[in-house]
């Protein structure tokens, strides 16, 4: 959607195919970081974004045995010293509405791209798509696959990502949030299992992190046991855990971290999770995808004014631009997974509160240390800025 907006405002005819009839799904990846807030400001959309229902997070906290400790602090970042938690359907609606104000943009809902079209030389020249009126053919000078970590277009191109490994999966659920609850966004460390609690205003969006492949073991236990475990970890949730009626209210996210060696073929470009699935660590996925879109928009807005299709050198330049920051973030995620998360999840499941180590307590006393993880996940590496023209 972001790339479609950028290309249409630059005068490039763009069609976005969306397989669903609306955006009203529980995406879970709803963290909008300062790097994305900058891009929205550059597009003149920040005021409209600010009007969306949201929770602003200036500090990331963790609940230890001796109390709550700050582990990340956005307040030193400029120009936006916070992270916004916004329903992703609202952000998509905002981008779609803005894009539809341009004559060169067309959004086709309930249209699912299912296969690639090639010419006699093997160059991608469009897609086949399911539509409410049956199968249709969409021809294009360039097809951009933004269809996620299970990308059909990537599979149709015969491209296989390299799996970098992930030791965990995530069980997502939500519980009501009361005015008397704490205001922050929290991690709840633990052995064998730990929580991340996102403050969504009227409810808590909670991730229960478990060892990969153990979901069936968890689901075999009575839901009452799962509720009891929640209360032992976070006591103030005791009066509402009955909101989890059954395991049907607990959704599984199978965590993947992978990356394509090559993000393109003649006539085809892959970006976002289709090119590099990210771990949920830091909530960077949507923000890395938007950075990809801005880089692609900056380069393609110029290249697609020339006659013919953009050559592979153009597509390769987009990958080259985004590959280093992707590698850095994924390397950090894999490091944390191997050194912190995997050992914790390999331990016997315990609901006993975890104490903050003395050395960590000392380090977190320095504002620079607290601001470092916020800077890395909030602004990232090689931040993109909107350079494409506005016609």
Secondary structure, DSSP 8 states (H G I E B T S, - for coil): -HHHHHHHHTT--EEEEESSSSS-S--S--EE-HHHHHHHHHTT-HHHHHTS-EEEESEEEEEETTEEEEEEE-TT-SS--SEEEE-HHHHHHHHHHHHTTSTTEEEEET-EEEEEEE-TTS-EEEEEEEETTEEEEEE-S-EEE---TT-HHHHHTT---EE---SEEEEEEEEE--TTS--SEEEE--BS-EEEEEE-SSEEEEEEEEETT-HHHHHHS-HHHHHHHHHHH-GGGTTTGGG--SGGGSEEE----EE-S--EETTEEE-GGGT----SGGG-HHHHHHHHHHHHHHHHHHHTTSSS---HHHHHHHHHHHHHHHHHHHHHHHHHIIIIIHHHHHS--B-S-----HHHHHHTTSHHHHHHHHHHHHH-SS-----S---
